């Protein structure tokens, strides 16, 4: 079996958590790593959309407009299904 570990820092009750994953093959390990990367990206994308909405509600301005990405589809306000 193949294995890999993942360390997460920043928890109040535990300064660092470590998770160990065991897979049947190197290919399966790579699939898990890619799935974890995609999940992290999706969390960050959803957070960006949420906070962008909140800032726009408070200020009346799109906080990303100054960076020239206000029309970029992946950062659009609203829910993506």
VENLIN-V648725 format. One record per residue. N is the residue number from 1. PHI is phi in degrees with one decimal (none if undefined). D_LAST is the distance of its C-alpha to the last C-alpha in Angstrom with 1 decimal. Layout:
# VENLIN-V648725
N_PHI_D_LAST + N_PHI_D_LAST
This chain:
# VENLIN-V648725
1_none_36.9 + 2_-99.8_35.1 + 3_-148.8_33.7 + 4_-150.2_32.0 + 5_-126.4_31.6 + 6_-135.0_29.1 + 7_-109.0_30.6 + 8_-119.7_28.7 + 9_-114.5_30.6 + 10_105.2_30.4 + 11_-83.4_30.5 + 12_-65.2_33.0 + 13_-74.7_34.5 + 14_-138.5_34.6 + 15_-58.9_34.9 + 16_-148.4_33.6 + 17_-114.1_31.9 + 18_-125.1_32.3 + 19_-116.4_30.5 + 20_-110.5_32.1 + 21_-114.9_30.3 + 22_-117.8_32.4 + 23_-123.3_31.3 + 24_-79.3_33.1 + 25_-153.2_33.0 + 26_-61.7_32.4 + 27_-60.7_29.5 + 28_-65.0_27.9 + 29_-60.3_28.4 + 30_-62.8_26.7 + 31_-62.8_23.7 + 32_-64.0_23.5 + 33_-60.5_24.0 + 34_-64.5_21.2 + 35_-64.4_18.7 + 36_-67.2_19.9 + 37_-63.8_19.6 + 38_-63.9_15.9 + 39_-63.9_15.3 + 40_-64.7_17.4 + 41_-60.9_15.6 + 42_-63.7_12.2 + 43_-61.6_14.2 + 44_-65.9_15.9 + 45_-62.3_13.0 + 46_-64.8_11.5 + 47_-63.7_15.2 + 48_-59.3_15.9 + 49_-62.2_13.3 + 50_-60.9_14.7 + 51_-69.0_18.3 + 52_-62.5_17.9 + 53_-60.3_17.0 + 54_-62.6_19.9 + 55_-64.5_22.3 + 56_-65.4_21.5 + 57_-63.5_22.2 + 58_-75.6_25.4 + 59_-108.6_26.7 + 60_78.7_25.3 + 61_-123.8_24.7 + 62_-79.1_21.9 + 63_-67.2_23.1 + 64_-95.3_21.8 + 65_-58.8_23.4 + 66_-63.4_26.7 + 67_-95.3_25.3 + 68_72.7_24.4 + 69_-119.3_20.7 + 70_-64.9_19.4 + 71_-95.4_18.1 + 72_-70.1_16.5 + 73_-56.8_12.9 + 74_-70.4_11.8 + 75_-109.2_13.3 + 76_-61.3_12.3 + 77_-68.3_12.4 + 78_102.9_9.8 + 79_-97.2_6.4 + 80_-101.5_3.8 + 81_-112.1_0.0
